[in-house]
Amino acid sequence: MVKDKKNWKEIRSQVKDFVENEVYPAEKILSKRDDEAKKKMQELMQLAKNKSLWALGHPKDIGGQGMPFMEYVYINEVIGRSESAMVALGTHSLQDSIMLREFASKTWRDKYLKPLVNGEIFPSFGMTEPDVASSDPTQLKTSAQLEGNEWVINGKKWFTSGAAGAAYTTVMCRTEMDVPSHGAFSMIIVPTDNPGYKIIRETPVLGMIGGHGGHYEVEYDNVRVPEENLLGPRGQGFIIAQRRLGPGRIFHCMRWLGQAQRAFDLMCRRLHEREAFGTLLAEKQLMQKFVFDSTCEIQASRQLTLDAAKRIDKGDDARIEIGLIKVVGAQMVHNVIDRAIQVYGAKGLTDDTPLSAMYRHAREARIYDGPDEVHIQSVARRILKNYQDNGSGWDFGERDAYLETN
Ligand SMILES: Cc1cc2nc3c(=O)[nH]c(=O)nc-3n(C[C@H](O)[C@H](O)[C@H](O)COP(=O)(O)OP(=O)(O)OC[C@H]3O[C@@H](n4cnc5c(N)ncnc54)[C@H](O)[C@@H]3O)c2cc1C
């Protein structure tokens, strides 16, 4: 257990060294999907274990290091600097292993938890479907019906990240017919070697395939799995999904801050190296505006994220604050990387710097885990509700007081 502040700061600094000195130099190799990439990733994973940096945030009882939530929040900021670092440091499975630990039957906890946390197997999550607007998951069509003691699953999902390399997919299915939509869905574990689990294709995203992920379209063709593959009680899919996503969004946002920091460093260094029209780029006011705007956005996003994290740490569900940071963070990382690319000129668009890949990943952030507009709608509705029928309103000062008094 990481006990005092000095200690977690030391760990943060070790993780930063690991990411910068071990993961950055391997990124080109890791971006391919060949044997060399797999071997390199295995080497990095082993090195992280040797340095005691593996699975820092996973609970101790499932093989992690049990780092307290608020300390682990800051670790994500340095892990986030490289897309590959999550897997190299064994943090990629955190959301899924916590979900299994809390909701899976003993059979599946025994079978998957240890190898999952140890990085021997990979999880995947199947909610989004090609044929319905999955921003509104009450429309999902994939169904699971109980026949005897087996679930029979039929439907089609896409954007199941990492499906081809995963041991299983946790699939969101409609299991209840005559109840309101939010109680009609359940999550069911489907091992990817099930004969009815058919990968149809990989969908390249903004021209990218490769790396350890990949996004897959999957057909569920009369998939039969035991009844005990259900996570939690029937009809609780949305509740479990919310539990999976809440703290996960804080970690996402901290990792985006890591990406933004990397782009910001690259941008500021480049401004001191490049000269045009008789002066360094650093001396041009328009370039200085890039530095100013990026500083404002990073600082604002960071403070909002830490505020949301502190609320979660104190037991609040922080639904509004998490909605805010998902939108502000995704736009911030996109804007900062975009400015860094502009500063690099044509070179920024090539693969000679990491910016081009970082930019493409940043664009995804405004869509996955709910598009911006869905979070904007949900935050605004929650706030407006407080003003309905002469309600108490939304007092920003009082929200702050919550943190001070709890
Ligand atoms: C890189 C990446 C990885 C992903 N990984 C996974 C994964 O592992 N598993 C998984 O299940 N899914 C995954 N997804 C899918 C992702 O969660 C969905 O794309 C997302 O929930 C949106 O659903 P949709 O694509 O069907 O968009 P739609 O629901 O069709 O929405 C399209 C657009 O409509 C607009 N819109 C929607 N609702 C509203 C509203 N209320 N008000 C105003 N405008 C609105 C938004 O602009 C939105 O972008 C991933 C996506 C990406 C990009």
The ligand as a Gaussian input file, in Angstrom:
#p B3LYP/6-31G(d) Opt

LIG

0 1
 C      -12.188000       4.737000     -30.383000
 C      -13.491000       4.229000     -29.917000
 C      -13.544000       3.118000     -29.081000
 C      -14.775000       2.592000     -28.680000
 N      -14.794000       1.455000     -27.897000
 C      -15.970000       0.897000     -27.569000
 C      -16.032000      -0.345000     -26.860000
 O      -14.988000      -0.929000     -26.496000
 N      -17.246000      -0.903000     -26.620000
 C      -18.394000      -0.303000     -26.995000
 O      -19.468000      -0.849000     -26.733000
 N      -18.387000       0.873000     -27.683000
 C      -17.211000       1.483000     -27.982000
 N      -17.184000       2.657000     -28.704000
 C      -18.436000       3.229000     -29.192000
 C      -18.899000       4.494000     -28.488000
 O      -19.179000       4.271000     -27.134000
 C      -20.117000       5.018000     -29.284000
 O      -19.642000       5.405000     -30.554000
 C      -20.815000       6.177000     -28.604000
 O      -21.511000       5.750000     -27.456000
 C      -21.808000       6.880000     -29.548000
 O      -22.716000       5.982000     -30.145000
 P      -22.905000       5.998000     -31.743000
 O      -21.571000       5.881000     -32.384000
 O      -23.933000       4.977000     -32.080000
 O      -23.425000       7.456000     -32.090000
 P      -24.947000       7.906000     -32.261000
 O      -25.711000       7.485000     -31.050000
 O      -25.410000       7.482000     -33.575000
 O      -24.805000       9.478000     -32.212000
 C      -24.294000      10.222000     -33.313000
 C      -24.190000      11.676000     -32.962000
 O      -25.475000      12.183000     -32.653000
 C      -25.359000      13.269000     -31.758000
 N      -26.224000      13.039000     -30.588000
 C      -26.494000      11.851000     -29.973000
 N      -27.303000      12.063000     -28.909000
 C      -27.554000      13.392000     -28.860000
 C      -28.288000      14.232000     -28.006000
 N      -28.966000      13.728000     -26.966000
 N      -28.317000      15.572000     -28.255000
 C      -27.650000      16.101000     -29.329000
 N      -26.922000      15.356000     -30.148000
 C      -26.855000      14.032000     -29.928000
 C      -23.889000      13.324000     -31.308000
 O      -23.204000      14.347000     -32.008000
 C      -23.369000      11.962000     -31.718000
 O      -21.975000      11.968000     -31.973000
 C      -15.967000       3.214000     -29.093000
 C      -15.916000       4.343000     -29.927000
 C      -14.706000       4.844000     -30.339000
 C      -14.679000       6.046000     -31.239000

